[in-house]
Amino acid sequence: MNVIKEHDGCNYVADTRDGFEDNPLDTKWVAEYFMPKAKEYGCCIIYFIIDDDNSLREELEGQEKDSAQLLEFRYIYGLDEV
């Protein structure tokens, strides 16, 4: 959060290709704390780096749905697309 706060207008990239634990408490924290704070601190776009099969599609789309009113979301296959 400090990096976002220190660089106005920066964006956030999450590499989801190796997956992550789908923990309801983490999901709640992302929706209720991280996304609103990221917006407050100047973040505009969240990039999700996905694998070819987009194996975390449901989880990522859920995060997008919960925070679409705050931020723009983009799905990419590598950092070269940022």
N, CA, C and O of each residue as an XYZ file, in Angstrom:
328
protein
N       0.819     -1.188      0.000
C       0.000      0.000      0.000
C       0.870      1.262      0.000
O       0.510      2.272     -0.604
N       2.006      1.192      0.677
C       2.890      2.360      0.703
C       3.416      2.701     -0.679
O       3.543      3.878     -1.015
N       3.721      1.701     -1.481
C       4.210      1.958     -2.841
C       3.127      2.647     -3.661
O       3.406      3.603     -4.384
N       1.895      2.165     -3.550
C       0.787      2.799     -4.274
C       0.627      4.240     -3.804
O       0.465      5.149     -4.618
N       0.674      4.444     -2.503
C       0.474      5.776     -1.933
C       1.573      6.752     -2.366
O       1.305      7.933     -2.587
N       2.795      6.259     -2.485
C       3.921      7.112     -2.835
C       4.015      7.437     -4.325
O       4.757      8.341     -4.709
N       3.277      6.718     -5.167
C       3.350      6.912     -6.619
C       1.955      7.150     -7.177
O       1.298      6.217     -7.641
N       1.511      8.380     -7.133
C       0.168      8.737     -7.575
C      -0.102      8.245     -8.995
O       0.712      8.441     -9.897
N      -1.224      7.623     -9.174
C      -1.620      7.150    -10.494
C      -1.012      5.813    -10.887
O      -1.162      5.374    -12.027
N      -0.324      5.161     -9.949
C       0.274      3.865    -10.307
C      -0.810      2.786    -10.353
O      -1.927      2.995     -9.878
N      -0.480      1.674    -10.908
C      -1.397      0.548    -11.005
C      -0.806     -0.635    -10.267
O       0.374     -0.628     -9.916
N      -1.618     -1.649    -10.030
C      -1.194     -2.816     -9.255
C      -1.258     -4.050    -10.142
O      -2.234     -4.254    -10.864
N      -0.213     -4.873    -10.086
C      -0.159     -6.105    -10.864
C      -0.085     -7.279     -9.897
O       0.778     -7.320     -9.020
N      -0.997     -8.235    -10.066
C      -0.989     -9.454     -9.252
C      -0.749    -10.643    -10.173
O      -1.524    -10.893    -11.096
N       0.325    -11.369     -9.913
C       0.643    -12.549    -10.716
C      -0.087    -13.747    -10.113
O       0.290    -14.240     -9.050
N      -1.122    -14.207    -10.789
C      -1.961    -15.306    -10.276
C      -1.674    -16.630    -10.976
O      -2.404    -17.601    -10.776
N      -0.629    -16.685    -11.787
C      -0.360    -17.887    -12.588
C      -0.072    -19.120    -11.747
O      -0.377    -20.234    -12.171
N       0.502    -18.949    -10.582
C       0.778    -20.099     -9.728
C      -0.312    -20.317     -8.697
O      -0.164    -21.142     -7.795
N      -1.393    -19.590     -8.825
C      -2.527    -19.754     -7.925
C      -2.283    -19.099     -6.582
O      -1.206    -18.573     -6.301
N      -3.300    -19.148     -5.779
C      -3.226    -18.671     -4.410
C      -4.325    -19.349     -3.637
O      -5.276    -19.872     -4.217
N      -4.197    -19.339     -2.337
C      -5.171    -19.987     -1.476
C      -6.460    -19.183     -1.484
O      -6.449    -17.978     -1.233
N      -7.553    -19.840     -1.770
C      -8.861    -19.189     -1.798
C      -9.431    -19.211     -0.378
O     -10.195    -20.103     -0.010
N      -9.042    -18.212      0.404
C      -9.468    -18.124      1.789
C     -10.534    -17.033      1.894
O     -10.277    -15.893      1.507
N     -11.719    -17.355      2.406
C     -12.782    -16.347      2.507
C     -12.381    -15.090      3.285
O     -12.824    -13.990      2.957
N     -11.548    -15.251      4.309
C     -11.100    -14.074      5.067
C     -10.210    -13.178      4.211
O     -10.295    -11.953      4.289
N      -9.352    -13.798      3.389
C      -8.504    -13.015      2.481
C      -9.348    -12.288      1.450
O      -9.107    -11.119      1.149
N     -10.340    -12.987      0.910
C     -11.230    -12.392     -0.092
C     -11.962    -11.189      0.494
O     -12.100    -10.155     -0.160
N     -12.426    -11.332      1.729
C     -13.110    -10.231      2.408
C     -12.157     -9.053      2.619
O     -12.535     -7.901      2.404
N     -10.921     -9.341      3.040
C      -9.927     -8.285      3.256
C      -9.635     -7.536      1.962
O      -9.546     -6.308      1.956
N      -9.487     -8.275      0.867
C      -9.220     -7.639     -0.428
C     -10.358     -6.694     -0.796
O     -10.122     -5.554     -1.196
N     -11.605     -7.179     -0.660
C     -12.766     -6.372     -1.050
C     -13.004     -5.188     -0.123
O     -13.325     -4.091     -0.580
N     -12.847     -5.408      1.175
C     -13.214     -4.373      2.142
C     -12.075     -3.429      2.525
O     -12.324     -2.313      2.979
N     -10.827     -3.868      2.345
C      -9.706     -3.018      2.730
C      -8.799     -2.671      1.549
O      -8.619     -1.499      1.218
N      -8.230     -3.698      0.918
C      -7.214     -3.446     -0.102
C      -7.745     -2.623     -1.271
O      -7.161     -1.594     -1.612
N      -8.831     -3.051     -1.886
C      -9.336     -2.341     -3.069
C      -9.738     -0.899     -2.744
O      -9.351      0.005     -3.484
N     -10.499     -0.642     -1.671
C     -10.820      0.760     -1.362
C      -9.584      1.614     -1.059
O      -9.512      2.769     -1.479
N      -8.613      1.050     -0.332
C      -7.394      1.808     -0.018
C      -6.575      2.053     -1.284
O      -6.027      3.140     -1.471
N      -6.492      1.041     -2.155
C      -5.758      1.219     -3.409
C      -6.367      2.378     -4.199
O      -5.638      3.214     -4.735
N      -7.675      2.430     -4.272
C      -8.361      3.528     -4.968
C      -8.079      4.860     -4.274
O      -7.751      5.853     -4.924
N      -8.209      4.868     -2.961
C      -7.965      6.090     -2.188
C      -6.547      6.622     -2.404
O      -6.331      7.834     -2.440
N      -5.598      5.720     -2.546
C      -4.200      6.107     -2.705
C      -3.818      6.387     -4.153
O      -2.655      6.681     -4.433
N      -4.770      6.304     -5.079
C      -4.508      6.716     -6.446
C      -4.393      5.624     -7.482
O      -4.166      5.915     -8.657
N      -4.545      4.366     -7.080
C      -4.491      3.269     -8.049
C      -5.737      3.320     -8.939
O      -6.838      3.590     -8.459
N      -5.556      3.063    -10.220
C      -6.674      3.105    -11.164
C      -6.984      1.748    -11.779
O      -8.142      1.441    -12.061
N      -5.950      0.935    -11.987
C      -6.118     -0.344    -12.686
C      -5.453     -1.459    -11.902
O      -4.325     -1.315    -11.429
N      -6.158     -2.569    -11.769
C      -5.594     -3.796    -11.223
C      -5.391     -4.751    -12.399
O      -6.341     -5.082    -13.109
N      -4.163     -5.186    -12.597
C      -3.845     -6.167    -13.629
C      -3.699     -7.529    -12.966
O      -2.967     -7.666    -11.986
N      -4.383     -8.528    -13.485
C      -4.202     -9.908    -13.057
C      -3.443    -10.634    -14.152
O      -3.950    -10.782    -15.264
N      -2.228    -11.090    -13.850
C      -1.509    -11.945    -14.799
C      -2.092    -13.342    -14.631
O      -2.043    -13.913    -13.542
N      -2.641    -13.889    -15.705
C      -3.312    -15.192    -15.653
C      -2.541    -16.219    -16.476
O      -1.732    -15.869    -17.335
N      -2.807    -17.498    -16.196
C      -2.222    -18.555    -17.009
C      -3.097    -18.777    -18.241
O      -4.184    -18.209    -18.346
N      -2.629    -19.591    -19.158
C      -3.359    -19.806    -20.416
C      -4.778    -20.301    -20.203
O      -5.671    -19.982    -20.988
N      -4.996    -21.078    -19.148
C      -6.324    -21.629    -18.876
C      -7.169    -20.736    -17.967
O      -8.341    -21.022    -17.723
N      -6.574    -19.664    -17.473
C      -7.238    -18.782    -16.510
C      -7.882    -19.619    -15.412
O      -9.081    -19.518    -15.152
N      -7.062    -20.444    -14.776
C      -7.551    -21.412    -13.800
C      -8.180    -20.788    -12.553
O      -8.895    -21.469    -11.819
N      -7.925    -19.515    -12.309
C      -8.529    -18.839    -11.159
C      -9.649    -17.886    -11.581
O      -9.975    -16.936    -10.869
N     -10.215    -18.150    -12.724
C     -11.212    -17.256    -13.307
C     -12.323    -16.874    -12.327
O     -12.637    -15.694    -12.171
N     -12.913    -17.863    -11.672
C     -14.026    -17.585    -10.764
C     -13.616    -16.637     -9.639
O     -14.311    -15.662     -9.353
N     -12.490    -16.931     -9.011
C     -12.000    -16.108     -7.907
C     -11.705    -14.687     -8.374
O     -12.099    -13.724     -7.716
N     -11.016    -14.549     -9.501
C     -10.655    -13.224     -9.999
C     -11.879    -12.424    -10.423
O     -11.971    -11.228    -10.147
N     -12.809    -13.078    -11.089
C     -14.029    -12.381    -11.494
C     -14.845    -11.962    -10.276
O     -15.518    -10.931    -10.302
N     -14.787    -12.762     -9.205
C     -15.454    -12.378     -7.965
C     -14.836    -11.128     -7.370
O     -15.550    -10.236     -6.912
N     -13.495    -11.057     -7.375
C     -12.829     -9.852     -6.876
C     -13.179     -8.646     -7.735
O     -13.410     -7.549     -7.227
N     -13.215     -8.865     -9.034
C     -13.566     -7.760     -9.938
C     -14.993     -7.295     -9.670
O     -15.249     -6.094     -9.577
N     -15.911     -8.232     -9.547
C     -17.319     -7.878     -9.313
C     -17.465     -7.075     -8.022
O     -18.209     -6.095     -7.979
N     -16.748     -7.494     -6.963
C     -16.840     -6.815     -5.679
C     -16.298     -5.390     -5.726
O     -16.713     -4.551     -4.926
N     -15.385     -5.103     -6.643
C     -14.698     -3.806     -6.634
C     -14.761     -3.055     -7.957
O     -14.040     -2.074     -8.136
N     -15.596     -3.486     -8.878
C     -15.661     -2.860    -10.208
C     -16.046     -1.380    -10.140
O     -15.683     -0.608    -11.027
N     -16.771     -0.982     -9.104
C     -17.161      0.419     -8.976
C     -15.981      1.291     -8.550
O     -16.041      2.516     -8.652
N     -14.900      0.652     -8.069
C     -13.734      1.388     -7.590
C     -12.605      1.472     -8.608
O     -11.998      2.527     -8.796
N     -12.331      0.344     -9.263
C     -11.136      0.211    -10.088
C     -11.454     -0.496    -11.397
O     -12.466     -1.185    -11.522
N     -10.579     -0.313    -12.354
C     -10.661     -1.048    -13.617
C      -9.810     -2.301    -13.479
O      -8.761     -2.270    -12.835
N     -10.249     -3.398    -14.075
C      -9.522     -4.660    -14.012
C      -9.173     -5.121    -15.418
O      -9.980     -5.026    -16.342
N      -7.944     -5.624    -15.558
C      -7.494     -6.151    -16.845
C      -6.812     -7.491    -16.620
O      -6.090     -7.687    -15.643
N      -7.059     -8.397    -17.539
C      -6.452     -9.740    -17.483
C      -5.397     -9.826    -18.562
O      -5.671     -9.579    -19.737
N      -4.176    -10.181    -18.155
C      -3.051    -10.212    -19.074
C      -2.284    -11.506    -18.892
O      -2.513    -12.234    -17.926
N      -1.361    -11.805    -19.826
C      -0.565    -13.029    -19.757
C       0.888    -12.787    -19.348
O       1.635    -13.744    -19.144
N       1.301    -11.526    -19.224
C       2.670    -11.226    -18.808
C       2.857     -9.735    -18.585
O       2.029     -8.924    -18.997
N       3.953     -9.387    -17.930
C       4.232     -7.972    -17.618
C       4.397     -7.114    -18.872
O       4.193     -5.901    -18.822
N       4.758     -7.724    -19.978
C       4.942     -6.963    -21.213
C       3.626     -6.352    -21.701
O       3.635     -5.491    -22.581
N       2.504     -6.785    -21.142
C       1.200     -6.252    -21.549
C       0.744     -5.067    -20.682
O      -0.308     -4.483    -20.939
N       1.523     -4.716    -19.669
C       1.150     -3.611    -18.788
C       1.473     -2.295    -19.470
O       1.237     -1.230    -18.899
